[in-house]
Every structure is written in structure tokens, then in C-alpha cells.
């Protein structure tokens, strides 16, 4: 059965629940699977999980908002993370972020209107020697420059239109 508003397939959610056991302790694992499938945690999916696991919605939302890996808002098909840690910051991460924000016409934390790209900042990516560092779909772009980022975004846009590969 699908919720036509958000295309949440409760049978798929039920199979996720069955994989870990119908126990409240499997909540985070099920939420991770939902996040992976939908790129966020749709409310109908969370409601269904709560009913099936016997977990109150207040606890589900508490978990969803505590962990940065979870999102209650849809994310783009492609994720761009700009490291804002100290090493990256002193090497120009803010300029890189501002350029990406301008080129994509979105602020950090937002998704392009076509749903293709989400731009986010992170505190540290753990590769300080490569700063400024950006990840595009988990691919590291070290010593990032405006030119490198324009090329990476152009490749994502071609990929999204089915006109090429990154």
C-alpha cells in the first residue's frame, strides 16, 4: 500500500522492520534504512514505524533530530559537504562555500529547486591536510578551488540530465 502524497510503501517499511525484528530496539536501524531509501524520513513512514514497533512519536522525533545523519526534510540526489573546520576555514572554505551557494542559488542547508543537489556544511571531514575540502557524493575534492567546484557541479548537473558521467 502506498501513501500517494509521499509515495511511502508500507510493505517496504514492514520488510525493513522484519529484517531487524519487531522490537523497539531496532528503531535506529529501521530509520537508517528509511533514510537510505527516501533520502529523508517521511512522516507517514515514521508514523507506521511507531505503530509497528510500539514507539511513541515523541521518541522517534527525538532520535530523528538528535542524529545529524537523519533529516526530516528531503535531500537532493547529490550531497555536497563543505568542511568548515579550522584548517579548511583558514585555507578559504568560506570562499568555496559562498561560491557554491552563489552558483547553485541556494544557502547552506538547502536543496536546489529541482531536488538534485543539497549543499551542507560539516565541522570536520578528517583530512585537514587537503583543506579546503569538499565532498561531492562522498568523493573527496581536496585543495578545493572555485574552478574545481564549478567543474564538479557541472558534472553533477550533466549526470542529473542523463547527459554524462562524473
C-alpha positions in Angstrom: 0.0 0.0 0.0 1.4 3.4 -0.9 0.6 6.8 0.5 0.1 8.8 -2.7 1.2 12.0 -1.1 4.7 10.9 -0.2 5.0 7.5 -2.0 5.7 5.7 1.2 5.3 2.0 0.6 4.3 0.4 3.9 5.1 -3.1 2.7 8.7 -1.9 2.1 8.8 -0.4 5.6 7.4 -3.6 7.0 10.2 -5.6 5.3 12.7 -3.2 6.9 11.2 -3.8 10.3 11.1 -7.6 9.7 14.8 -7.5 8.9 15.7 -6.3 12.4 12.8 -7.7 14.4 9.7 -6.0 15.5 11.3 -4.6 18.6 11.7 -1.0 19.8 15.4 -1.5 20.0 15.5 -1.7 16.2 14.2 1.8 15.8 17.5 3.4 14.7 18.3 0.6 12.2 14.9 0.9 10.6 15.2 4.7 10.4 18.6 4.4 8.7 17.0 2.1 6.1 14.2 4.6 5.6 16.7 7.5 5.2 18.7 5.5 2.7 15.6 4.7 0.6 13.8 8.1 0.6 16.8 10.4 1.3 14.9 11.7 4.4 12.4 10.4 7.0 8.9 11.0 5.6 6.3 11.5 8.4 4.0 8.7 7.1 6.9 6.2 7.3 7.8 7.3 10.9 4.1 7.0 11.9 4.0 3.5 10.5 7.2 2.5 12.3 5.9 3.9 15.5 2.7 1.9 15.2 4.6 -1.3 14.3 7.3 -1.0 17.0 5.1 0.4 19.7 7.4 3.5 19.9 5.8 6.9 20.7 6.3 9.6 18.0 7.9 11.8 20.6 10.8 9.3 20.9 11.0 8.9 17.2 11.3 12.6 16.6 13.8 12.8 19.5 16.0 10.3 17.7 15.5 11.9 14.3 16.5 15.3 15.5 19.4 14.2 17.7 21.4 12.4 15.0 22.7 14.7 12.2 22.6 11.7 9.8 18.8 11.9 9.8 16.8 14.5 8.0 13.1 15.3 8.3 13.3 17.3 5.0 14.0 15.8 1.6 17.6 15.9 0.5 18.9 16.2 -3.0 20.0 13.2 -5.1 23.5 14.6 -4.7 25.1 15.9 -1.5 27.8 18.5 -1.4 29.5 19.0 2.0 31.9 21.8 2.6 34.3 21.3 5.6 34.3 24.4 7.8 36.8 23.0 10.3 39.7 25.3 11.4 42.2 24.0 8.9 39.8 24.3 6.0 38.5 27.6 7.2 41.9 29.3 7.2 42.5 27.9 3.7 39.4 29.5 2.2 36.5 27.2 2.9 34.2 30.2 3.3 35.0 31.4 -0.2 34.3 28.0 -1.6 31.0 27.8 0.3 30.0 31.2 -0.9 30.9 30.3 -4.5 28.9 27.1 -4.3 25.9 28.9 -2.7 26.0 31.5 -5.4 26.4 29.0 -8.3 23.6 26.8 -7.0 21.5 29.7 -5.9 20.8 28.1 -2.5 22.0 28.7 1.0 23.8 26.0 3.0 21.3 23.5 4.3 19.1 24.0 1.3 18.3 21.9 -1.8 18.1 23.1 -5.4 14.5 23.5 -6.6 14.9 20.6 -9.0 15.8 18.3 -6.0 19.2 17.4 -7.5 21.7 19.0 -5.1 21.8 19.7 -1.3 24.6 22.0 0.0 25.6 21.5 3.6 28.5 22.4 5.9 30.3 20.0 8.2 32.6 20.7 11.2 35.3 18.4 10.0 35.9 15.7 7.4 39.1 14.4 9.0 41.5 15.2 6.2 42.9 18.6 7.3 46.0 18.5 5.0 43.6 18.5 2.0 41.8 21.7 3.0 39.8 23.4 1.9 38.0 20.1 1.5 34.6 19.4 -0.1 32.8 16.1 -0.6 30.5 15.5 -3.6 28.5 12.4 -3.1 31.2 11.2 -0.6 34.0 11.8 -3.2 36.7 14.0 -1.7 37.8 17.1 -3.5 40.9 18.3 -1.8 42.5 21.7 -2.0 39.2 22.8 -3.5 39.1 25.9 -5.7 36.3 27.7 -7.4 37.3 26.2 -10.7 37.3 22.6 -9.3 33.9 23.2 -7.8 32.4 24.7 -10.9 33.6 21.6 -12.8 32.2 19.2 -10.1 28.8 20.9 -10.1 28.7 20.9 -13.9 29.4 17.2 -13.9 26.5 16.7 -11.4 24.2 18.7 -13.5 25.1 16.7 -16.6 24.6 13.5 -14.6 21.2 14.7 -13.5 20.1 15.4 -17.0 21.4 12.0 -18.2 24.0 13.6 -20.5 27.2 12.3 -19.0 29.0 10.8 -16.1 31.0 12.5 -13.3 
